[in-house]
Amino acid sequence: MNEQLPKSTNEIKDNKFKVITDLATALTIGSILLFELAWVYWSCFFNTLNIDNSFIDMPFEKYLTTTWYIALIVVICFISLIFRILESESEELELLPAILMVCCSVASVSAQILDDIKMVAWILFPIFLIVIILRYFYDKGKIPIVGIKKKNFLVFFIILFYSISFFVFMQKGKRNANELLKNYKTDVEITFNDGGHARGKFVSFMNNKYFILIKNKKGKIETIVLNDSEIHHARFVKD
């Protein structure tokens, strides 16, 4: 009977180094992908407010800290599918359960980003109905068991997950900007160097410029850009 020899000190060090390297690589790639998605969010947010992308200037950490919760929402919607992939030790996954879980995950994400409740119901109801029917016939053995290579499904999952995340960040950016316009309230008062005043809704301060929402004479909300050099001081007020 062959006994397994204990690992040498060098092998243990190599394994620890590999784990640390893999973790560092995963965190780096994850941060880059989250930064890209955060850029999509903020570009859609500012574009909805008629602010050009060339004005966007925020530190890297702000991109991540202001949008991480959106990524968390998508992960939660796909969490059952993620566990399904990680828990499987075989090289193949059963195709039908995997497809059903993908449908449920996509439906869950749709419910998070669609404003029209009726539209959400029209999307969710057929999907869950199909899931119940297929699951019934699958459990009864009336639908053949078909497998898909785990590696192939993993590639499909990563592409699907990133594509949906891209769409979610884009829609969230537009929605939050529209909510800002809809719930417009004066919260900042600007005093210029020449003694003039302006009141509006503060949006952001970037590139030494203030981005403010104001109501024009026709009552329409528009975005104005003020150079920091023009302003004597600004103070936040309650409408």
N, C-alpha and C positions, 0 to 999 in steps of 0.2 A: 504494500500500500504506500503510494507516494504521498509524502507530506508536503504541503505548500510551504516553501521557504519564506521567512519573514523578509519584508522589503528592506533594502539597504537605506542608509541615511540619505544618500544621493538621490535615490528614487523618490523618497518621501519629499525631499526638497523640490525635486523636479515637478512632482504632482501639485504641490502647493503653489509653485510658481505658475504652472499652467492654469490653475483655478483662478489665481489673481489676475493673470493676463487675460483670460477669457471674460472675467467679470469687468475688467477695465475696458476691454473692447466693446462689450455689450452696452456699458454705460455711455461710452463715447458715441457709439452709433445711435443709441436711443436719444441722447441729447441733440445730436445733429438732426435726426428725423423730427423730434419735437420742435426744434427751432424752425425747421422748414414749415411745419404745420402752423406754428405760431405766426410766422410771417404771412401765411395765407389768411389767417384770422384777422390780423391787424390791417393788412392791405385791403381786404374786403370791408372792414369796419370804416377805415378812413375814406375809401373810395365812395362808400354810400353817403358820406358826409361831404363829398366833392373835394376831398383833399388828395392831392396827387402822391403817388408812392415815393417820389423823389424827396418829399418832405419828411418821410418817416426816418427817425433817428432815435433808437432806443437801445439801451445796453442789453447784452445777451441775456443776463439773468432776468431782466424784466419780461422778455419774451417768454421765458420758461415759467416764471412764477405767476404770470397773469393768465395763462392758458392751460396749465397742467390738469385742471379739473375737467376740461373738455375731453382730454385724452383718457382720463379715468372713467368717464361716462361710457366711452366706446369700449374700453377694456371690460367693464362690468357687463355690458351687453353681450360680449363675446366670451365671458369667463367660463361658461359651461363647455364651450367648444375648445377653449384653450386647455382645460383640464382633461378633456377627452383625448386630445393629441398627446399631452404629456404623460398621461397614465398608461397609454397603450404601449406595451412592450413588443408587440409583433410588428413586422415590417409592412403589414397591410391594415387598413381600416375598413370596416363595413361601410359600403358606400351610402346606402339609404339612411341610416341613422346620422351619418355625417352631414348629408344634404339637409335633412330635417333640422338639425341643429344650426346649420348655416342660415336656413330660412327664418328660424326663430330669432337668431341674433340680428339679422338684417331688419326684421320686423320691429324688434325692440329699439334699434337705432332710429328707424323711421318715426317711431312714436315720440322720440326725443326732439326731433328737428322740425316736424310738420306742425303748423299752427292750426290747420283746419281739423277739428275733431272728427267730423264726418269722413274726411279723407283717410284719417288714421284708421277708423273703423273699417272702411272699405278695403284697406290694405291688410289689416290684421286678421279680419274674420275669414276671408278665403284661405289665407296661409295656414291658420290654425285648424281650419276644417280639413284641409288637405293633409296636414300633419296627422290628425286623429285617424282619418280614413286609412292612410298608408300605414300608419303604425299598427292598426288593427289587422290588416291583411298580412303585414310583415310578421307579427307575433303568431298568427295562425299558420304561418308557413306557406301562404299562397303567393308570396312574392319571393323569388329566388334571392339568396344571399350573394351579393356581388361585392368584391373587394376593390380597393384602390391602394396603390402603393403610398405608404405614409409620406415618403419624400416628395412625391408629386402633389399630394394633398397639402403638404406643408407649404410648398411654393405657391399653390393656389390661394391658400389661406393668407399668407403674407401679402400678396398682391391685393386680395380683396380687402383685407384689414386696412392697409394703407390707403387704398382708393376711397373707402368709406370714411376713413378719418379725414382725408382731404376735403371731402364733400361736407362733412359735419362741421369742420372748422370754418369753412367758407360760409355756410348757412348761419352759424352762430355769430360770425362777425357782422353779417348783414342784419340779422335779427336784433342784436344788441344796439347797433347804430340806429335802426329804425325805432327801437324803444326809447332811445335817448331823444330822438326828434319828437316822438309822440308825447313823451312826458317832459317836454321842455319847461324849465323853470329857471328864472334868473338867479344865479348864485355868485356872480363876480362883477365887480365894478372897477373899471379901468380909468385911471387919471393920466392924461397925456402930459407931455412936457410943456405944451402950450396952454394948459389949463382946461382943455376939453375933457369930456367924460363919455364913457360908453358902458352899457350894461348888457350882460348876456349870460350864456351858459358856457362855462369853461369845459373845453374838450381835452386839450393837451398842451404841453410846452416842449417844443423840440427845435433844435437848430437855432436857438435864440429867438424863437418866434412863438407867440401865443396863438392858439387856434380857438376861436370863440364862435359860438352859435348866437345869432341875434335875429330879432324880428324886424323886417324892413317896414316901410310905410304901408305896404299892402298887407301886412300881417303874415307874410311868408317867411319861413325860417331859412336862413342862409349862413354859410360859414365864412368868416373873415379871418385874415391872417395879419397879425400885428407884430412888427419888429420890436424886439426888446429895447432898442435904442430910442424908440418913439415914446416909451411909457415911463412916466415918473414913478408910479406905484400902482399896485393892484390889491384889492381886498375882497375877501369872500363875504357875501351877504345872503340874507334870507329874502326870498321873493315875498 
